[in-house]
């Protein structure tokens, strides 16, 4: 019928310990950021890159050329010009 206080206490204590451990882990990683060495990509990561054709790794570094970004900006400006011909005023975007 009623929850025993021991169960609630144990659950709360465990949750608090997990939070403290996570905070300590984050603090340690921030203090030793220069010692962290990324692992080489494993077989699953390499396979997914081949399947999806991505050139970026998990850290967010890209080796793609910057030319496609320029064409995207040009198409955004063209879309903005088309939008300004409509009923609503166009919002200026920074290039």
C-alpha positions in Angstrom: 0.0 0.0 0.0 2.6 2.5 1.1 6.2 2.9 0.0 8.7 2.1 2.7 10.9 5.0 3.5 14.0 2.8 3.2 13.5 2.3 -0.5 13.0 6.0 -1.1 16.1 6.8 1.0 18.3 4.2 -0.9 17.1 5.5 -4.2 17.8 9.1 -3.3 21.2 8.3 -1.9 22.1 6.4 -5.1 21.0 9.2 -7.3 23.0 11.7 -5.3 26.1 9.6 -5.5 25.7 9.3 -9.2 25.4 13.1 -9.5 28.5 13.6 -7.4 30.5 11.1 -9.4 29.5 12.7 -12.7 30.5 16.1 -11.5 33.8 14.8 -10.3 34.4 13.1 -13.7 33.6 16.4 -15.5 35.9 18.3 -13.3 38.7 15.8 -13.8 38.2 15.9 -17.6 38.3 19.7 -17.6 41.5 19.8 -15.6 43.2 17.2 -17.8 41.8 18.2 -21.2 45.4 18.4 -22.7 45.9 14.7 -21.8 42.9 13.3 -23.7 43.8 11.5 -26.9 41.0 10.6 -29.3 40.7 6.9 -30.2 41.1 5.9 -33.8 37.8 5.2 -35.6 36.5 1.7 -35.1 35.0 -0.6 -37.7 31.4 0.6 -37.1 32.3 4.3 -37.4 34.3 3.6 -40.6 31.5 1.6 -42.1 28.9 4.3 -41.3 31.1 7.0 -42.8 31.4 4.9 -46.0 27.6 4.2 -46.1 26.6 7.8 -45.5 29.6 9.5 -47.2 30.5 11.6 -44.3 33.9 13.1 -44.0 33.6 14.3 -40.4 34.6 12.3 -37.4 33.0 12.2 -33.9 34.9 15.3 -32.8 33.3 17.5 -35.4 36.3 18.1 -37.6 35.6 18.2 -41.3 37.8 17.8 -44.3 35.1 18.9 -46.8 35.9 21.8 -49.1 34.4 25.2 -48.3 32.9 25.7 -51.9 29.5 24.1 -51.1 28.9 26.5 -48.3 29.3 29.5 -50.7 26.8 28.0 -53.0 24.4 27.6 -50.1 24.8 31.2 -49.2 24.0 32.2 -52.8 20.9 30.1 -52.8 19.8 31.6 -49.5 20.1 35.1 -50.9 18.1 34.0 -54.0 15.4 32.5 -51.7 15.4 35.8 -49.7 14.9 37.8 -52.9 12.0 35.5 -53.9 10.5 35.8 -50.4 10.6 39.6 -50.5 8.2 39.6 -53.5 5.6 38.0 -51.3 3.1 39.5 -48.8 5.4 39.4 -45.8 8.5 41.5 -45.4 11.8 39.7 -45.9 14.1 39.4 -42.9 17.7 40.3 -43.6 20.2 37.6 -42.9 23.9 38.1 -42.3 26.1 36.6 -45.1 
